Amino acid sequence: LMNHKLWISALLAALTATTSVGQTITETFEGGIPANWTVQDNFPIPGSPAFSAVPWTTNDVEGLLNYTGGTGLAATASSDNHPGQYDISLITPTFSITSGADGDVVRYTINYDRVDAFEAFDTNLSLNGGPWIVMTHDTSSLGPAYGTGPPKIMRGIDMGFFGAVPGDLARVEFRYYSTFLLPMVRNEYVEIDNVQIPTPIPEPTSAVLVLIAMAALARRRR
């Protein structure tokens, strides 16, 4: 048997083999909402229905064009197509904050049509499994309503400004919600596209899980 030091070395190599530290990815939603992203329904809450009326999906499913200035598909939540109370989040996979270029910046394009004082779109940050930190709170429309022309709204949010430091494990939440209590509220929509984040940390593979078990066994035998 290899000694425990070799097991640990192999474990670290397996964990880092598929991670591109300091690099970023851009999610374009051309294949729909990715499997490693999370759609979270924030109902029920006191005084709310059991489920949010509005889903996070893509613009083609909702019969809409991509109004963000991007091409193809965009992640979309449409209150206009799904009347009723809603509080729905789209959450990125976990990624590590790095000190490289753009390692602490999340970027995206957005088109948001807001019609009343009760609705909002937030971009939030969670660090190391902690509570959500509000980075932007949008209560005004962004970009042309149901329009593909200018202006194209492009965002870059410095997560370091909100406490992120290299080595932190982070997730970003895109939350679309209304605080209006009447059951058949009907607003408009939000679309986001070209979401750029640091490269997500891959889910452990079966090989990595085996190495973890072997490393633990070798440690117990010391």
C-alpha positions in Angstrom: 0.0 0.0 0.0 1.1 3.6 -0.6 1.7 5.5 2.5 -0.7 8.2 3.6 1.4 11.0 2.2 1.2 9.5 -1.3 -2.6 9.1 -0.9 -3.0 12.7 0.1 -0.9 13.8 -2.9 -3.0 11.8 -5.3 -6.2 13.1 -3.7 -5.1 16.7 -4.1 -4.1 16.1 -7.8 -7.5 14.5 -8.5 -9.4 17.4 -6.8 -7.5 20.1 -8.8 -7.1 18.3 -12.2 -10.4 19.7 -13.6 -10.3 23.1 -12.0 -8.9 26.1 -13.9 -7.8 28.4 -11.1 -7.9 32.1 -12.1 -10.0 31.4 -15.2 -13.6 32.3 -15.9 -16.5 30.7 -17.8 -19.4 32.4 -19.6 -22.8 30.8 -19.3 -25.0 31.6 -22.4 -27.9 29.2 -21.6 -27.9 27.8 -25.1 -28.6 24.4 -23.6 -31.2 25.8 -21.2 -30.7 26.2 -17.5 -27.5 24.1 -16.8 -27.8 21.1 -14.5 -25.2 22.4 -12.1 -27.2 25.7 -11.6 -30.1 25.7 -9.0 -33.6 27.1 -9.4 -34.8 27.8 -5.9 -38.5 28.6 -5.1 -38.5 30.9 -2.0 -42.1 30.0 -1.2 -43.8 29.2 1.1 -43.3 32.2 3.3 -45.9 33.5 5.8 -48.9 34.9 3.8 -47.8 33.4 0.5 -48.9 30.4 -1.6 -47.2 27.1 -1.5 -45.3 27.7 -4.8 -44.1 30.6 -6.8 -46.2 31.2 -9.9 -43.1 32.1 -12.0 -40.4 29.7 -13.1 -36.9 30.4 -14.2 -36.5 29.0 -17.7 -35.3 30.4 -21.1 -36.8 33.0 -23.4 -37.8 30.5 -26.1 -39.9 28.6 -23.7 -41.7 31.8 -22.8 -42.2 32.8 -26.4 -39.9 35.8 -26.1 -36.9 37.1 -28.0 -33.5 37.6 -26.3 -33.8 41.2 -25.3 -30.5 41.4 -23.5 -28.5 42.2 -26.6 -27.2 38.7 -26.7 -27.8 36.0 -29.3 -29.8 32.7 -28.9 -31.2 32.0 -25.5 -31.3 33.9 -22.2 -32.3 32.8 -18.7 -35.8 34.2 -18.3 -38.5 34.7 -15.6 -41.8 36.1 -16.8 -44.5 37.2 -14.5 -46.5 38.4 -17.5 -46.8 34.8 -18.7 -47.4 33.3 -15.2 -49.7 35.6 -13.2 -49.6 35.0 -9.4 -47.3 35.7 -6.5 -43.6 34.9 -7.1 -40.2 34.8 -5.4 -37.9 32.7 -7.5 -34.1 32.4 -7.6 -31.5 31.2 -10.1 -28.3 30.3 -8.4 -24.8 29.6 -9.9 -22.7 26.6 -9.0 -20.1 27.1 -6.3 -16.8 28.7 -7.4 -13.6 29.8 -5.7 -12.7 33.5 -5.5 -9.3 34.0 -7.0 -6.8 36.9 -7.2 -6.4 36.5 -10.9 -7.9 38.7 -13.6 -11.7 39.0 -13.1 -11.4 36.5 -10.2 -13.7 38.4 -8.0 -16.0 39.9 -10.6 -19.4 38.6 -11.8 -20.6 39.9 -15.2 -23.8 39.6 -17.1 -26.2 41.3 -19.5 -29.8 42.1 -18.4 -33.1 43.3 -19.7 -35.7 43.9 -16.9 -39.1 45.4 -17.4 -40.7 46.5 -14.1 -44.2 47.9 -13.8 -45.1 48.4 -10.1 -43.6 49.4 -6.8 -43.7 45.9 -5.3 -41.4 44.0 -7.7 -37.6 43.8 -7.7 -34.6 41.9 -9.1 -31.7 41.3 -6.8 -28.2 40.0 -7.4 -26.9 38.4 -4.2 -23.7 36.8 -3.0 -23.1 34.0 -0.5 -19.6 33.3 0.8 -18.6 30.0 2.3 -22.2 28.9 2.8 -23.2 32.1 4.6 -26.3 34.3 4.2 -27.1 36.1 1.0 -25.5 39.6 0.7 -27.4 42.0 -1.6 -25.0 43.4 -4.2 -27.6 45.1 -6.4 -31.3 45.8 -5.8 -33.1 46.8 -9.0 -36.4 48.6 -8.7 -36.3 50.4 -12.2 -36.5 48.9 -15.7 -33.2 48.1 -17.4 -33.1 48.2 -21.2 -35.9 48.5 -23.8 -39.2 46.7 -22.9 -39.7 43.8 -25.2 -37.0 45.3 -27.4 -33.8 44.0 -29.0 -32.4 47.5 -29.7 -30.0 49.6 -27.6 -29.1 50.3 -24.9 -27.5 46.9 -24.0 -27.1 46.7 -20.3 -23.9 45.1 -19.3 -22.9 44.6 -15.6 -19.7 43.9 -13.8 -20.0 43.6 -10.0 -16.9 43.5 -7.8 -17.5 40.7 -5.3 -14.5 41.9 -3.3 -16.4 45.1 -2.5 -18.9 42.9 -0.6 -16.3 41.0 1.4 -15.1 38.3 -1.0 -11.4 37.4 -0.7 -9.2 34.9 -2.6 -10.0 31.4 -1.4 -13.6 32.0 -0.5 -16.2 29.6 -1.9 -19.0 31.7 -3.4 -22.3 31.5 -5.2 -24.3 34.2 -6.9 -28.1 34.4 -6.7 -30.4 36.1 -9.3 -33.7 36.7 -7.4 -36.9 37.9 -9.1 -39.7 38.6 -6.7 -42.8 40.6 -5.8 -44.0 41.6 -2.3 -47.6 42.3 -3.7 -50.0 40.1 -1.7 -52.9 39.8 -4.1 -53.0 36.3 -5.6 -53.1 37.2 -9.3 -50.4 39.8 -9.5 -49.2 40.3 -13.1 -45.9 42.1 -13.9 -43.5 41.7 -16.7 -40.2 39.8 -16.9 -36.4 39.7 -16.4 -33.8 38.1 -18.8 -30.1 37.6 -18.1 -27.4 36.3 -20.4 -23.7 35.8 -20.8 -23.1 35.3 -17.1 -19.4 35.3 -16.4 -18.1 33.8 -13.2 -14.9 32.1 -12.0 -14.7 28.5 -13.1 -17.0 26.5 -10.9 -15.6 23.8 -8.6 -16.5 20.4 -10.1 -18.6 17.9 -8.3 -16.5 15.1 -6.8 -16.2 12.2 -9.2 -16.3 8.5 -8.1 -12.5 8.4 -8.4 -12.1 11.3 -6.1 -14.5 9.8 -3.6 -12.5 6.6 -3.6 -9.3 8.6 -3.0 -11.0 10.4 -0.1 -12.0 7.0 1.5 -8.5 5.6 1.0 -6.8 8.7 2.4 -9.1 8.4 5.5 -8.3 4.7 5.8 -4.5 5.4 5.6 -4.8 8.1 8.2 -6.6 5.7 10.6 -3.9 3.1 10.2 -1.1 5.5 11.2 
